[in-house]
């Protein structure tokens, strides 16, 4: 039997967490304006898949694992922050008008499979996602849940993440917005890169 109170609690926490802009949002937005719409949706699919992984881990007790092994949590945080800083640097380094993005997070016209893997890499190395699922998400779920409740929670994670990031990709991939991006590509890429680097640095300095 599904525990609807637990499902609702997770829904409330998750919908707030997913819409707060972070590395995933920036990656989707950049892909939407700089590549084909199908690639933006592929990147979204990669992000959603990793969200399901983190949600499953949280419900199965990853927060307890990090509490027992704080060095593991630190390693994940440092590795993720390092990836974000590298991601931002690549955006800035390839910000010249007409240049492509050779990095692992925002390649232009790199193909559906490559975009999907970019979404996976961006989210799995996203310290914000790790911290959110390990601390906030897991605390909203009961200590012991039935399989139907577990499945319902994962379903709502998949639906909410798909709808939100899919909407971002859909809106920003419209031709007028993409054209505006191309006219200001260098400045937008530098701004996105600086934002991502700032998120990585903030993660490194946070306790």
Phi, psi and omega in degrees: 000140183278129175276095186293330179294320178291319179298319180293321179298316178294320179301313182298316181291316187290319184294330176288316182295322187284331183274348177290122184301138178204197181304321179298316180298314181297318180297316179295314181299315181294318180295321182297320183271344187250353182221186179288153181300321180299325178289323177297318178292327176295319178297319176301317179300319177296319178296316181296319180301316180290326174302319177296322177297312181294322179296316178299316180297319180295316181292334180268358172108030179294331177298322178293322179298315179295326178292322180284329181234076183300333178296328179291318177298320179295318180297317179296318181296314182293317180296316180295316179296321178298320178296317180297319179296318177296317178304311180296320179299318180296322177299314181293318183295332181249031185276355181297142180306130176088352180274157179265169177257116184268358184287175184274001184245336187216045177293141181270130179053041183272359179098157184300312183296316180297319179296320178299314180294329176296319177297318178298311182297318181298316185280324183289338177258012182275106182300329179299318179294315181300312182295318182297311183289322182290326185255297188285308184298313183296328180288338180278343181266148178292159182298322181232120181235151178282163178299318177299321178292319177302313181295321180295321179294318178294323179297317180291327175298314181296317183292313183295313181296318180296317181294316184291304182291328176296321177295317177301313180297318182294313183294313186282347179271000176298145186307313181300322180289318178296322178295320178297322177298314182298327179289334183237029188307311185300314183291320180294317179297319178295320179295316178297317180298316180296321179296315180296318178298318178299320177296321178294317179295317178300322179294320178297323184273346182285154180269000000 
